[in-house]
Amino acid sequence: MDTSVLCTVGLLVGALTPLAACAGIARGDVVFQADLEGPDALKSWQNVDGKQARLVPGHGGTQSLLVSCPAETGKKGFNVRLPLPLDTIRGARLRCTALVKAENVAKPPNPWNGIKFMLHVISPAGPQWLQQNNIYGTFDWKPVGFMATVPKDATEAWLILGLEATTGDAWFDDIKVVVAAPPRAKPPAPPPGPPYKGHTLPRLRGAMINTNLSEADLRVLGGEWKANHVRWQLCWNGFPRSPADKGDLDAYDKWLEGVLSHVDKLLPVCEELGVLVLVDLHTPPGGRDDANDCRLFQEKRFQDKFLELWDKIARRYKGNKAVWGYDLVNEPVEGLVAEGLMDWQALAEKTAGLVRAIDPDRAIVIEPAPWGGPDSLGNLEPLSVPGVVYSVHMYAPFQFTHQGVYNNPVGIEYPGEIAGKKWDKEQVRRALKPALDFQRDYGVHMYIGEFSAIRWAPNDGACTYLRDVIDIMEEYGWDWAYHAFREWDGWSVEHGTDKKVNARSPTPTTRQQLLQSWFAKNERTGTRR
């Protein structure tokens, strides 16, 4: 088969063989495929030993790869890997799928351990391990997959199959990598004039708030502290897991109406205080699966409900002077998008169009998938809908900001060396650079909907970190909301640095003083829709 045919159909069989370099790739192109048939099916793979990794009869009687880590050997992990040709895939969004079978794969210590069907990508920004989490146990052949974006400046990309931090047997077959979205084209010159913000204030500075925040709490934040903005999370009993995970849409509707009724009661207080509200859908229909992927991308009924609820919310708050905008989904995670369903780009475009047709005035806020981080903006194209503000959340480096959370070790200092990299204000600036580039490339406004650091970070490092992040956001002219006000005490600026003390500090902490010093600069007049 010649190169032109390979570029057209992307057909690869036997051992995993790279697609020939083409003038360009398009959505739906098969970039890599491996059915693992034939005696040389693993010839190009590294670490094949014939014992822990070998070809055996497998799916449907065809040949498959078996990776084995018997418990009695004491070994807890083994993998085979294959380097992928970067010239073909740099900048592309990929849909990676495989068939996997398991027998007695022990539950691993962390969700990211276990059976590994993974893309390991290295770029100047650091390594990424892209995969589906929480795969272990005993099960027959089933599809496993994930979405992955390869950085435009990637220096290495490896496909990895195997086991990590666990024992048992795992079989692999029918590996396929398909282009979900080609590399983003160089943007045209941004439109002239200032970007759309949805308000005329110099800056929105505030905090994300608890779903059930009281009027008294709101008067502290917006009155005494002088915040002029709240990101009002519609969150159902926790994040990322919630009762919505059960998929009961009647129960979801009842919950959503309850929290919106509470919002309704306090919007007049927000208007009185000059506080602009962003309505944030923290818990989408369907919730999340065991891997924390949004089930919004797994069943059509959840996408239908998503469109329906935003129709209702937009009609509910159209013309409301206290509402600044609508944050369509908090930290979306697609996982493997089911056949026939919209990915986040398409669903955001459709939903934003629906909202804009109903409400021409309030901002529509979009976060990139996965997880809304600055580095995920490479997965997002600006929407064609007018009046969109783009948002990211800042928690890098996660090892510092989330120490003592999700079993992360404590004692991590900032500034300092964290995960092999020196973190200081300039490194924070580099971590936020994708957001600045997106803003400048497309002439749009950026909003930091969450940023924080755990209060018990050593040497009051949380305050130092927050000061650096706020300085950079202010330099770039971004609106922002601290995470969070009177939600969980781990993020509370009203609590001191001792993890064991759960009561608010009798005197303002340095972090509280920092936020209030910025809130004191807020203006509350000149707003318009």
Buried (B, 14 or more C-beta within 10 A) or exposed (E): EEEEEBBEEBEBBBBBBBBBEBEEBEEEBBBBBBBBBEEEBBEBBEBBEEEBBBBEEBBEEEBBBBBBBEEEEEEBBBBBBBEBBBEBBBBBBBBBBBBBBBBEBBEBEEBBBBBBBBBBBBBEBBEBBBBBBBBBBEEEBEEBBBBBBBBEEBEEBBBBBBBBBBBBBBBBBBBBBBBBBBBBEEBEEBEEEEBBBBBEBEBBBBBBBBBEBEEEBBBBBBBEBBBBBBBBBBBBEEBBBBBBBEBBBEEBBEBBEEBBEBBEEBBEBBBEBBBBBBBBBBBBBBBBBEBBBBBBBBBEEBBEBBBBBBBBBBEBBBEBEBBBBBBBBBBBBBBBBEEEBBBBBEBBBBBBBBBBEBBEBBBBBBBBBBBBBBBBBBBBBBBEBEBBBBBBBBBBBBBBBBBBEEEBEEEBBBBBEBEEEEBEBEBBBBBBBBBBBBBEBBBBBBBBBBBBBBBBBBEBBBBBBBBBBBBBBBEBBBBBBBBBBBBEBBBBBBBBBEBEEEEBBEEBBBBBEBBBEBBEEBEEEEBEB
